[in-house]
Amino acid sequence: RGGADAARGAAGALRAPAGAMAAFDIQSFLKQVAAGTPPPVDNGGESGAADAGAGAQDASAGLLGLLQGGAGDAGAGGESPRAGEGEEDGEALGLDANGAAVQPAGVALPANAQYDVDSPHHDAGAPPALEVTPIAKYASEAPEALGSLVAGDGRFICYGLKAGQVRLIDAVTANRALIKGHTSPVTDLAFAAAESESCNRLASVGSDGRLLVHELSAGDAAVSESAVACIEFGAVPEGSATPRVAWSPAEGADVLACATGGRVVLVTLSALGGAAAVQCPAGAFVAGVTAITGCGEVTDLAFSPSGDILALVTRDRKLFEVDVGTAVATEIDFHREGAPTHGPLSFVAFYDEAHVIVGALDNTVFAVVKREGGEVSCRVRLLSSEQPTGAFFNNAFLLATPFAGSVLVVANARAGALFALPVTAEGETAVFRSLAEFAVAEPIGSFTAVIAADASASAPCAELYCMNAKAIQQYTLPLAACMASEDAVADALDESFVPAAEEIAEPTAASSPALATSVNPTPPPPPPASLLSPTKLMSPQAFADPAAPASAPMEGAAPAVKLLR
């Protein structure tokens, strides 16, 4: 979920297209490939020697061909169609980088929806595949963790190594460096909102209980890093929530928040007094470090677009907002009175100042929550009818775009699948109105997303920097393909939203060992596969009464499904 925290759900923090985040320098990379130079192999050492016996391969999956009515092959790069081709099959929402028309690949969602990944939907027989480009070969074992092991701000790409170092790559010059300071693997990486194209600050936190901040600078000959801060909170007890870090989007890259070992703190770098290591044991007063108390064990955190509010979610299913000026935390009660509570919360991001998006159960359930009053405006759940438990371990990232709202990107570390859910404003609320599923070459263990440097309103595009078990890769995501057709969205609209009669995270088995104790151990059986429609959305009757006889498959747009009180 990593990357710049301001980009994670802060619509106002992402710069305009003129200053949009640059993607990995594909042209330079392709020149290396043409010259016979393979992608580098990262062995964690200073040299990062390349594997001379391995050739670079572009595992392009022909996404655009699939979106144009099934042309192209999901496993071998298909031919990109010309602009205008296939438009008779649907409405083109934009162009890709090659000028080809992109068709909407999403399914329309009602306010409350369940999306079954095992129910057929795509005419091609499988979800469209995203184009992939290798960055470096690195066997990471892709641990399942709710943290970002990859971060990027456009100019720099970095990822954690097994011994605790952080590999740094200049995406323009391909210069590399190694950042040291952690004694155990990094668990979360985050870039500040870049104020310069060649300089930025990177924060990292690890299971050693250290929070490090480095200043990165790019030059023609080399990329350099210098320590800004080192705070030692103490080793993280086994079984604790994954240590997390987030930057405030305020100018100056001076304030950040960190959750580690059951503690949550606000850090003001200018008040620390230098880069020397600072010991911060529990209960001690340290200038520049402010403790936030009364929240429990935090699993994720995010700043509002203004930087005035910090949102926290916890293992014990609570959502807090923290006044950054006073460090006072207030719980947002978004559960209906008397409702059961099931499953830990695992994700939070701001859509705007008034709404947050909350994820639960290894990020298989997402809800849009209004800060004032805790009203839940919509909810979506990912499920597998063929594998009721253990099918998902998802990382999520909310990408704010300068074109049209935000897109929640979700990657499953247990399958080669990626989901994109555009978030749109409707009156005084925000909702999910579509979901698009894409295939990826390898299951993604961790990722970050940035707006492509050449993206425009007519060709909106994002770049995903990903870590899997074999390599660091870049995927190209055409944002127009994440949408559903306007007619399908209109047909799926609810007349009114009925708040869920239970906590947003419905009972199910936990797939995360670290969170297993917080989950109901006896989940109810999943609905029969026969009750799921070809659109992957259950009918209102089947959703209200799973024991009822299956009705005939519905045709056309997805139904408006409501949860009963």
BELCORMO-V317101 format. One record per residue. N is the residue number from 1. D_CENTER is the distance of its C-alpha to the mean C-alpha in whole Angstrom. Layout:
N&D_CENTER + N&D_CENTER
This chain:
1&4 + 2&7 + 3&9 + 4&11 + 5&11 + 6&13 + 7&11 + 8&8 + 9&10 + 10&13 + 11&15 + 12&18 + 13&17 + 14&16 + 15&19 + 16&21 + 17&21 + 18&24 + 19&22 + 20&18 + 21&17 + 22&18 + 23&17 + 24&18 + 25&22 + 26&23 + 27&26 + 28&27 + 29&26 + 30&27 + 31&31 + 32&30 + 33&30 + 34&33 + 35&35 + 36&34 + 37&32 + 38&29 + 39&25 + 40&26 + 41&26 + 42&24 + 43&26 + 44&25 + 45&29 + 46&30 + 47&31 + 48&28 + 49&31 + 50&30 + 51&31 + 52&34 + 53&34 + 54&31 + 55&30 + 56&27 + 57&26 + 58&24 + 59&22 + 60&22 + 61&22 + 62&23 + 63&21 + 64&23 + 65&26 + 66&24 + 67&23 + 68&27 + 69&28 + 70&27 + 71&29 + 72&28 + 73&27 + 74&23 + 75&25 + 76&27 + 77&26 + 78&27 + 79&29 + 80&27 + 81&29 + 82&31 + 83&30 + 84&32 + 85&32 + 86&31 + 87&31 + 88&33 + 89&31 + 90&28 + 91&28 + 92&26 + 93&23 + 94&23 + 95&24 + 96&22 + 97&23 + 98&26 + 99&27 + 100&27 + 101&26 + 102&23 + 103&23 + 104&21 + 105&19 + 106&18 + 107&20 + 108&21 + 109&20 + 110&22 + 111&21 + 112&21 + 113&20 + 114&19 + 115&18 + 116&20 + 117&18 + 118&22 + 119&24 + 120&25 + 121&24 + 122&24 + 123&27 + 124&26 + 125&26 + 126&22 + 127&19 + 128&19 + 129&18 + 130&16 + 131&18 + 132&18 + 133&19 + 134&20 + 135&19 + 136&21 + 137&22 + 138&21 + 139&22 + 140&19 + 141&20 + 142&16 + 143&16 + 144&14 + 145&13 + 146&10 + 147&10 + 148&9 + 149&12 + 150&11 + 151&11 + 152&13 + 153&15 + 154&16 + 155&19 + 156&18 + 157&16 + 158&16 + 159&15 + 160&17 + 161&20 + 162&22 + 163&25 + 164&23 + 165&23 + 166&20 + 167&21 + 168&21 + 169&21 + 170&22 + 171&21 + 172&24 + 173&27 + 174&25 + 175&27 + 176&25 + 177&26 + 178&25 + 179&24 + 180&26 + 181&26 + 182&24 + 183&26 + 184&24 + 185&20 + 186&18 + 187&15 + 188&13 + 189&13 + 190&13 + 191&14 + 192&17 + 193&17 + 194&19 + 195&23 + 196&24 + 197&23 + 198&25 + 199&24 + 200&21 + 201&20 + 202&18 + 203&18 + 204&17 + 205&18 + 206&19 + 207&21 + 208&24 + 209&24 + 210&24 + 211&22 + 212&22 + 213&22 + 214&23 + 215&24 + 216&24 + 217&26 + 218&27 + 219&30 + 220&32 + 221&33 + 222&30 + 223&27 + 224&28 + 225&26 + 226&28 + 227&27 + 228&27 + 229&27 + 230&27 + 231&27 + 232&27 + 233&27 + 234&28 + 235&27 + 236&24 + 237&26 + 238&25 + 239&23 + 240&22 + 241&18 + 242&16 + 243&17 + 244&14 + 245&15 + 246&14 + 247&16 + 248&18 + 249&18 + 250&22 + 251&24 + 252&25 + 253&22 + 254&24 + 255&22 + 256&19 + 257&18 + 258&18 + 259&18 + 260&20 + 261&23 + 262&23 + 263&24 + 264&22 + 265&23 + 266&23 + 267&24 + 268&26 + 269&27 + 270&30 + 271&31 + 272&31 + 273&34 + 274&33 + 275&31 + 276&33 + 277&31 + 278&31 + 279&32 + 280&30 + 281&32 + 282&31 + 283&33 + 284&34 + 285&34 + 286&33 + 287&33 + 288&30 + 289&28 + 290&28 + 291&27 + 292&25 + 293&27 + 294&27 + 295&24 + 296&24 + 297&21 + 298&18 + 299&14 + 300&12 + 301&13 + 302&13 + 303&15 + 304&17 + 305&17 + 306&21 + 307&20 + 308&22 + 309&20 + 310&18 + 311&16 + 312&16 + 313&16 + 314&18 + 315&19 + 316&22 + 317&20 + 318&20 + 319&19 + 320&20 + 321&21 + 322&22 + 323&25 + 324&24 + 325&28 + 326&29 + 327&26 + 328&27 + 329&25 + 330&25 + 331&24 + 332&23 + 333&24 + 334&22 + 335&24 + 336&27 + 337&31 + 338&32 + 339&29 + 340&28 + 341&24 + 342&23 + 343&20 + 344&18 + 345&15 + 346&12 + 347&9 + 348&10 + 349&10 + 350&13 + 351&13 + 352&17 + 353&19 + 354&20 + 355&17 + 356&14 + 357&12 + 358&12 + 359&11 + 360&13 + 361&15 + 362&12 + 363&10 + 364&12 + 365&13 + 366&12 + 367&15 + 368&15 + 369&18 + 370&20 + 371&21 + 372&25 + 373&26 + 374&23 + 375&23 + 376&21 + 377&21 + 378&19 + 379&17 + 380&16 + 381&16 + 382&15 + 383&18 + 384&20 + 385&24 + 386&25 + 387&23 + 388&23 + 389&22 + 390&20 + 391&18 + 392&14 + 393&12 + 394&9 + 395&5 + 396&3 + 397&2 + 398&6 + 399&8 + 400&11 + 401&14 + 402&18 + 403&19 + 404&18 + 405&15 + 406&12 + 407&9 + 408&7 + 409&5 + 410&5 + 411&7 + 412&10 + 413&12 + 414&15 + 415&16 + 416&15 + 417&13 + 418&10 + 419&10 + 420&9 + 421&11 + 422&13 + 423&13 + 424&17 + 425&20 + 426&23 + 427&26 + 428&25 + 429&22 + 430&18 + 431&17 + 432&15 + 433&18 + 434&17 + 435&14 + 436&14 + 437&14 + 438&14 + 439&16 + 440&15 + 441&18 + 442&16 + 443&14 + 444&11 + 445&11 + 446&8 + 447&7 + 448&6 + 449&7 + 450&11 + 451&13 + 452&16 + 453&19 + 454&21 + 455&19 + 456&22 + 457&22 + 458&24 + 459&21 + 460&18 + 461&16 + 462&12 + 463&12 + 464&10 + 465&11 + 466&11 + 467&13 + 468&15 + 469&18 + 470&20 + 471&18 + 472&16 + 473&15 + 474&14 + 475&13 + 476&15 + 477&13 + 478&16 + 479&15 + 480&18 + 481&17 + 482&15 + 483&17 + 484&20 + 485&24 + 486&25 + 487&28 + 488&26 + 489&24 + 490&27 + 491&28 + 492&25 + 493&26 + 494&27 + 495&30 + 496&29 + 497&26 + 498&27 + 499&26 + 500&25 + 501&27 + 502&25 + 503&22 + 504&19 + 505&18 + 506&21 + 507&23 + 508&22 + 509&22 + 510&20 + 511&18 + 512&17 + 513&21 + 514&20 + 515&19 + 516&22 + 517&25 + 518&23 + 519&23 + 520&26 + 521&27 + 522&29 + 523&27 + 524&28 + 525&29 + 526&26 + 527&28 + 528&30 + 529&28 + 530&31 + 531&30 + 532&27 + 533&28 + 534&27 + 535&24 + 536&22 + 537&23 + 538&26 + 539&29 + 540&30 + 541&33 + 542&31 + 543&28 + 544&31 + 545&33 + 546&32 + 547&35 + 548&37 + 549&38 + 550&35 + 551&36 + 552&36 + 553&33 + 554&32 + 555&32 + 556&30 + 557&27 + 558&25 + 559&27 + 560&27 + 561&26 + 562&27 + 563&27 + 564&30 + 565&31
